[in-house]
């Protein structure tokens, strides 16, 4: 689903909702999310690490959560 479609569906659901608490929480969550996105900037080192991690994902050089948990379990048994 495209971003614009999600926005339209959210707007529809918001307009239908009568739950004030839910709407307040949803607003608070979105406001905080947008505020964090505006203020947080990566430095060059962080950008480099993120680029390296993305490259590892693209080349399949990573562990799944299950594989990582298995390795941890094996390490703890030793």
C-alpha positions in Angstrom: 0.0 0.0 0.0 1.3 3.4 -0.9 1.8 6.2 1.6 -1.0 8.3 0.2 -3.4 5.4 0.4 -2.4 4.8 4.1 -2.9 8.5 4.8 -6.4 8.5 3.2 -7.4 5.4 5.2 -6.1 6.9 8.5 -8.0 10.1 7.8 -11.2 8.1 7.2 -10.7 6.1 10.4 -9.9 9.3 12.4 -13.1 11.0 11.1 -15.2 7.9 12.1 -13.7 7.6 15.6 -15.5 8.8 18.6 -12.9 7.6 21.1 -11.3 10.8 22.5 -8.5 8.9 24.4 -7.5 7.0 21.3 -7.4 10.1 19.2 -5.3 11.9 21.8 -2.9 9.0 22.0 -2.7 8.8 18.2 -2.0 12.5 17.9 0.6 12.3 20.7 2.4 9.4 18.9 2.4 11.1 15.5 3.5 14.4 17.0 6.4 12.8 18.8 7.4 10.8 15.7 7.4 13.8 13.5 9.3 15.9 16.1 12.0 13.2 16.4 12.4 12.9 12.7 12.9 16.7 12.4 15.6 16.9 15.1 17.7 13.8 14.7 20.6 14.0 12.3 23.2 11.3 11.7 26.9 12.3 11.7 29.2 11.0 9.0 30.4 8.0 11.1 26.8 7.0 11.8 25.9 7.3 8.1 28.8 5.1 7.2 27.8 2.4 9.7 24.2 2.5 8.4 25.5 2.2 4.8 27.7 -0.8 5.7 24.8 -2.5 7.5 22.5 -2.0 4.5 25.2 -3.4 2.2 25.5 -6.5 4.5 21.8 -7.0 4.3 21.8 -6.7 0.5 24.6 -9.3 0.3 23.0 -11.7 2.8 25.7 -11.2 5.4 23.5 -11.2 8.5 21.9 -13.6 11.0 18.2 -14.0 11.4 16.8 -13.5 14.9 16.5 -17.2 15.2 20.1 -17.8 14.1 21.4 -15.2 16.5 19.4 -16.7 19.4 20.8 -20.2 18.6 24.4 -18.8 18.6 23.7 -17.1 21.9 22.3 -20.3 23.4 25.3 -22.2 22.2 27.7 -19.6 23.6 25.9 -19.6 27.0 26.1 -23.4 27.2 29.9 -23.4 27.0 
